[in-house]
């Protein structure tokens, strides 16, 4: 009997799922639930907002008030840098700052002249002056905090009440407390600028009345009595000496680096300065000059005559004779001149001897010189210069170092002397030495790439997405895929074999075999096996589910219903 054709059965997905046992159903449900949960978690973590700094370096009181207000506004936040910064989602930073500012937070912010806008009706003169003083202090604080080195500042002004009945008015004073950023300092120019800023902002304030302190309590500004003292003067003198030494060192490097190359010369200069103040006074007298160049200070003439009375007047009568005699002139050294009358003739009638004395005092040439010596005079300069050996590269590219010749050292020494203004009488000294520089070899430790900070940061950033993806793949391949394979098996092909037909035929009673019909008789009809096969085919077409249950019971070894 020929083999029966296979019967193809194609149940639906629900029928396939119903055909699974309880363990397979539980595995599929658990796998689907885990896979959906992993997908949801990945989407939530991927859409998590980026955190940005809302405020940093807040006081504890301001930080507590801001956190309480954020909780009230239902805005998520977290702390960073040990509580020194408050972070919020990046898309809510500016909106949150504006909303907190409208409520006056943080209160540590400095208020300026905008406090005058809140003046209420009925303010006293004292309250108005106090509000103006607070506004001026706030404006000065803002200006000082604008400096890059200053982290925070406070300004205290003492503005006395000016009264026209006082003969001597009290001048205003100011105190400034500065907190600097880490590793930053204020130089003398910046400190002088802060003092000038405060003094110029308050009328009739002297710059010496401004005191500047740092957060450690150190007085940065020089007190008024420190100008003539030793403390402020010593600091300024030391700074001037350092600047002068650096200037000379820079000059030496600028003149030698083009010759020997960069980083091949080192120079140090030591300057000895005299800051003492000296004053000298000298008085000098010149020798007597010629009579024409002298200046008469005083003159005294004394004349006397011993003899008889004078006779009758003589001489030519007229106006000339009646005039008084003119002033006499006599040389410094020489005999006395004879007395003459008004007309220029000798006096007549003088019979006895006469005496004439003339005393003349002349001005003495005198020079008084007062010399005040200036401070910061250079007394001596010492320069020490070290030059590296010169490098020579041959035609093969090999580099060798050779010492400098004596002629080159002498020329470089002359250049250094001319650069610093060498003075032998002053005791200056220049020492130039040629020596090979020792280069320290920096040993670079080869750090594996997985230990480098960049790689570790990259791994941390991708750890959660990659971990979520791997876990989802594990659930998909280990739990869901085997269960789906069971549901996706090919159509069950049931071969209606001879033993199956025998089982159907076994229900009928056995009949004795009949002899074959003779030739010429009627054609024989379908056999019982063919009829049963037709019935099975019809049943498969009409009710495939029943046939599938039958086949399943056969596969599981159960008795047919």
Steps between C-alpha positions, in 0.01 A plus 500: 500500500658834398596759769240757573574864428587733796231714653610866565349667806537886550348612836472866604738681749251475784459131433877461503529694828216287644689193400802596715543365850492722811881536534536622141216750545659634820838538330354697209299731728797570731733565207260745337449684831877534558563616146230767523635617838853530361373702206308738727799548732728568203262761363467670839875511559563618146254787540637604840575874509855633517589664832645852511627719783232732635708669772846428640697613806187586692480569869325234706208730574447590133542137393233381744258769388554415132453125559178563691371721219591243233306238692201733511522562123526123429830542317741203527847579634810335632823604668854494364851582627413397853192719516677806365289509182133439421417331169169509313399375153665697222170614348388656830814691606410848377132474582583390855752780548245761396233357725737487797624853430143626513485365855830660601711182492783462551509775758879508489486704180616859539242773466601844374311821444188302409428501875412868459207401279320351799493826697172527678313811593590643838869399511711702737819671397706242685330211318554673166871555574533137612332372182733714288805371689393137456440557130842660457664209685319253274609679182863506616480131591373415150781697340768331711356153438530562126878447535609153390708440814224594745248236602295710738528837671337715765524878530436695820470876475516743789329817381489758781221752509631829363399805702574858400540607864810285546832669429673170411289248311564129555612327181336176377685169520452157343593139566504227233508127574606288201486124453724390213466199275719200568856560381442865409664811647469875462800696379576855605333649193172313558501591869560865417215482250257369764603774741461767233161358398363524853651840577380650171144373559458680834527880512792644698651159576878477512655184349699456822168460683420174317606173667503176298516160674492144369299212642788404733499842664821618336518871426573540131498877482783705653387695806540879491792492743666221303624733230794609713528179696709196433231244420347653188831645383680167526232322297510760225879503498516121475251505214703766321821295537329190363362690203844644425667159518237346274548785254874439478451122470251549218743727320776237517269230367377723218856571385635142525206281396525596129865389512488173696134411456201491726531311831879487454581787735416572864568833671465633851570857607552628853464876553608688809315828542535787744169629631647738759410867473798740521520877501820707473554879521817673365606867507777630270666848472669635189821713510487881460413612156609816313370835626272530200330165579455562870188616680536766775301415809594812710740802473627746764718813433662704780698831437687724746726813459746669748611865414417878503175642400438510146564821303255670276326281258666455177401360174288605212176655618187343362245217533758230469701620794195518725404131443572229761786269430406169331556151651856402513625179351813326601653168399507209737873520549692827432590841641232745608398760250543871564198698600355709226251774494171500322662614180746217513794712623681449822360671803673834548600640830586165661823551667518196740510123442169319431382141564251295296373144577277288274351162611321290233341156568442272201261202470666158530410232241345202683326184362280276724408159349253254657500148346241235589586149389228297329392158632548175310847573365673195352811428703607174338377247244609138475398282206544121468438345157516133397505410131441152365739329259432563136339223294645404162319277251711326234396401151374163623258662742696412813498773765797557727569763767828691523615760757520864406835648410675758716436766237125431504490512880689829499262653247195384696647639821550837329137493384378432854713784639360746251146376567506560877703822482817357653695748715837391630532788747167399651622144559275321249583141406398272213569126499414303186553123501461241227377157608280225355144510626367187665172396341278284712341218309133484572393139522152471361310212653298320237158490658268241347211654317248336734660684795492840336248746639352578159427133433355451847272799457387364165428160655302661781291697253420190292475254791127541561381495135725206408409309816131550432541383142695189600251406769214542256679283243561234766132491590402496134735219399481292816134517589282631221674351196472132609131549571446667164675210331238269640223719366671543164554127429401388145158350431458157651503243225304196595556201281197284496696183493386147461495438875266798544263362236532162661384661824193632317438168326545312824165636610331295226449118532729279303352348191622192309691572186307450181641368180596748237231571248529342165573688189202657342326575826398849622777742610589479864413818715726687748628300782432570863849646550446750223163591643656557844774715344242710324313543825823609675571753230150637522523523877828691468343749263185547706639496853877549510502574872358160585755329281776701663385384843498144376851531366614665824353214703684255276827684545460516880405130503145556626200295393280663236177647625 
